[in-house]
């Protein structure tokens, strides 16, 4: 249950913060959630990874479907011929890595000060 609440917390807080702040605010959102979760290092990284992976993946897919994949196809062509789906997946993967490290940073910061 801690996993699902952590993932949901990252998705909600990340969505709210990214509505007003730059892209890197997702790491701050994941770090805040990581402070409050009582998980080990691997579990906290996975919760952060999955939370941001889902948030950025769904959001990128929504934007991709809104413009019929035109933008993702053009950006994919710049990066070596990737398709629209591959660009959505790459976006989600990069976001997941950032979220995982953010959550791990929050968890280790809590451990440092406790």
SETI-66646 format. One record per atom (N, C-alpha, C): residue in three letters; y, x, z. Coordinates in pm, whole numbers, plus 50000, padded with zeros to 5 digits. Layout:
REM SETI-66646
AlaYXZ/...
***
This chain:
REM SETI-66646
Unk498805008250000/Unk500005000050000/Unk501265008650000/Unk501205020350065/Unk502355029250064/Unk502685033949924/Unk501635035549844/Unk501865040249707/Unk502665030149626/Unk502245017549633/Unk502915007149556/Unk504335004649604/Unk504545005249735/Unk505905003449786/Unk506785015349747/Unk506225027149745/Unk506985038849702/Unk507355038149555/Unk506385034249472/Unk506655032949329/Unk507695022049304/Unk507535010749372/Unk508504999749356/Unk509885003849406/Unk509935011249517/Unk511215015849569/Unk511915025249472/Unk511155034249411/Unk511745043449313/Unk512245035749190/Unk511475026049146/Unk511895018449029/Unk513175010649057/Unk513235003849170/Unk514414995749202/Unk515635004549228/Unk515475014549317/Unk516595023249349/Unk517045031449228/Unk516075036049150/Unk516405043649029/Unk517145035348927/Unk516725022948910/Unk517415014148816/Unk518845011448859/Unk519035009148989/Unk520385006449040/Unk521265018749026/Unk520755030349068/Unk521565042549061/Unk521895046548918/Unk520935044948828/Unk521185048948690/Unk522095039348616/Unk522355027848674/Unk523325018748614/Unk524755023948630/Unk524975032348733/Unk526325037048763/Unk526485052148757/Unk525405059548767/Unk525455074148777/Unk524735080548658/Unk524835093748640/Unk524175100548528/Unk522655100248539/Unk521995105748439/Unk520545105248429/Unk519855112248546/Unk520455122548601/Unk519815130248708/Unk519805122648840/Unk520445111348847/Unk520415103448971/Unk519015098149001/Unk518125098448902/Unk516745094148926/Unk516065103749024/Unk516415116449020/Unk515855126149115/Unk516355123249256/Unk517585118849268/Unk518145115249398/Unk517425102849452/Unk517215093049366/Unk516495080949408/Unk515085084249452/Unk514405092649377/Unk513035096549414/Unk513045104649543/Unk514045113049562/Unk514145120849685/Unk514375112149807/Unk515185101949793/Unk515425092749904/Unk514135085549941/Unk513405080949843/Unk512135074349871/Unk511135084349931/Unk511145096649882/Unk510245106849934/Unk510495110250080/Unk511725108750126/Unk512025111250267/Unk511315101050356/Unk511245088850311/Unk510705078150396/Unk509195076150384/Unk508585081250278/Unk507135079950263/Unk506435090650345/Unk505375086950409/Unk504605096550487/Unk503315099450412/Unk503435107650309/Unk502315111450225/Unk502235126650220/Unk501105131850171/Unk501035146250154/Unk501745150250025/Unk501765163149996/Unk502525168249882/Unk502065162349749/Unk500775162349726/Unk500245157549598/Unk500495142549583/Unk500265135049689/Unk500485120649682/Unk501945117249658/Unk502845124449725/Unk504265121549705/Unk504705125149564/Unk504175136049509/Unk504515139549371/Unk504015128749276/Unk502785124049296/Unk502235113949207/Unk502975100749216/Unk503405096949335/Unk504185084649351/Unk505515085849275/Unk506185097149290/Unk507435099349217/Unk507235099849067/Unk506155106649025/Unk505865107548882/Unk505625093748823/Unk504765085948887/Unk504445072748834/Unk505625063148836/Unk506425063848943/Unk507575055048952/Unk508575057248841/Unk508945069748819/Unk509935072648715/Unk509305071648576/Unk508025075348564/Unk507335073848436/Unk507375059348390/Unk507075050248481/Unk507095036048446/Unk508515031148417/Unk509465035348500/Unk510855030948480/Unk511395035748346/Unk511305048648320/Unk511855053948196/Unk511035049748075/Unk509715048648091/Unk508885044347978/Unk509185030147935/Unk509295021148032/Unk509595007147999/Unk511005005847943/Unk511945013148003/Unk513325012347955/Unk513465018247814/Unk512795029547789/Unk512835035547655/Unk512155026547553/Unk511055020147591/Unk510385010847500/Unk511264998647471/Unk511984994047573/Unk512894982747554/Unk514014986447456/Unk514604998147476/Unk515665002547385/Unk515105004747244/Unk513895010247236/Unk513265012647107/Unk513004999647032/Unk512564989447104/Unk512304976747037/Unk513604969547001/Unk514654972047077/Unk515934965547048/Unk516544970346916/Unk516274983046879/Unk516824988046753/Unk515734990746649/Unk514584984246663/Unk513464985046571/Unk512964999446550/Unk513145008046648/Unk512625021646642/Unk513415031146555/Unk514575026946508/Unk515355035446417/Unk515835048146488/Unk516405046546606/Unk516945058046678/Unk515845067846718/Unk514755062646771/Unk513655071446814/Unk513035078546694/Unk512945072146580/Unk512425078746461/Unk513335090146415/Unk514645087846420/Unk515585098346378/Unk515585110146475/Unk515545107146606/Unk515485117946705/Unk514145125146694/Unk513065117846672/Unk511755123946655/Unk511705133146534/Unk512395129346427/Unk512445137846308/Unk513165151046338/Unk514175150346424/Unk514885162646462/Unk513995172046543/Unk513075166446620/Unk512215174346707/Unk510825176746648/Unk510715177546519/Unk509455181646459/Unk508595170546406/Unk509145159246373/Unk508375148746310/Unk507645139246403/Unk508125137646524/Unk507505128046615/Unk507885113946575/Unk507005104446604/Unk507275090446578/Unk507985083946695/Unk508295071246679/Unk509035064046783/Unk508215062846911/Unk506935059546899/Unk506085058347018/Unk505955071747090/Unk505825082347016/Unk505715095547076/Unk506995099347149/Unk508135095547096/Unk509395098547163/Unk509545090447292/Unk509075078147293/Unk509085070147416/Unk508185076647519/Unk507015081147478/Unk506075087647569/Unk506625100847622/Unk507275108747538/Unk507875121347582/Unk508995118747681/Unk509805108547655/Unk510865104847749/Unk510295101147884/Unk509245093147884/Unk508605089048009/Unk507995101048082/Unk507395110348008/Unk506805122248071/Unk507865131148136/Unk508965133448066/Unk510035141548127/Unk510615134648250/Unk510805121748242/Unk511275114248358/Unk510295114948473/Unk508995113948443/Unk507975114748547/Unk507975128148617/Unk508135138748542/Unk508185152248602/Unk509395153448694/Unk510535148648649/Unk511745149048731/Unk511565140648858/Unk510995128848844/Unk510765120148960/Unk509765125949057/Unk508725132249006/Unk507735138549093/Unk508335149649176/Unk509125158049112/Unk509765168849187/Unk510825163549283/Unk511485152749246/Unk512455146649337/Unk511815141249463/Unk510695134349447/Unk509985128849562/Unk509405139949648/Unk508885150249584/Unk508355161649658/Unk509455168849735/Unk510635169849676/Unk511765175949745/Unk512165167749867/Unk512205154549854/Unk512515145949968/Unk511495147150079/Unk510235147750042/Unk509165149050142/Unk509245162450214/Unk509445173150139/Unk509535186450202/Unk510815188150282/Unk511895181650238/Unk513135181950316/Unk512975174950449/Unk512275163750450/Unk511995156850577/Unk511135165450667/Unk510155171950608/Unk509275180750686/Unk510045192750741/Unk511005197650666/Unk511815209050709/Unk512655205650832/Unk513225193550835/Unk514105189850944/Unk513425182451058/Unk512115180651051/Unk511415173851161/Unk510625183651247/
***
